[in-house]
Amino acid sequence: MILPEEMKIEEAIKTYTIVTNNYVEYLHWNNNGVLDGFVDHAKSMYCLNEEYNARKSICRKLKKMYKTEDFFWTNQSYTSLVNSLFKQICGFLQESNYNAKARQILDDAMVYR
């Protein structure tokens, strides 16, 4: 979940713990050492995002241009908006895939972690 920029993460954590009677599982700090997110007991991630209004504005403009449900505002990330735009322009978004040898190398590497 991406929280609006005007929301304070400390208030979101406090409200979450009071309402659900659960502790947060994990706190996240950005590169500047500022607390900007947490994970709840159900493994949902809550993140602050300073670009909330910018993404919302872009989504509105894309909705006017393409008139598709992909651009109804649901607090999408930039990545989600770009994926939807790419599909509108190109008709599809190719998924990545691996051949058997590449997949085996990746699987073997995961064993050692």
KADASUL-V520967 format. One record per backbone hydrogen bond with DSSP energy under -1.0 kcal/mol. NH is the residue of the N-H (numbers start at 0). CO is the residue of the C=O. If there is no record, write none. Layout:
# KADASUL-V520967
nh->(NH	NH)
co->(CO	CO)
This chain:
# KADASUL-V520967
nh->(2	6	11	12	13	14	15	16	17	18	19	20	24	25	27	29	32	35	36	37	38	39	42	45	46	47	51	54	55	56	57	58	59	60	61	62	63	64	65	66	70	71	80	81	82	83	84	85	86	87	88	89	90	102	103	104	105	106	107	108	109	112)
co->(46	3	7	8	9	10	11	12	13	14	15	16	38	38	36	33	29	27	27	45	25	43	39	37	0	35	48	50	51	52	53	54	55	56	57	58	59	60	61	62	67	68	76	77	78	79	80	81	82	83	84	85	86	98	99	100	101	102	103	104	105	109)
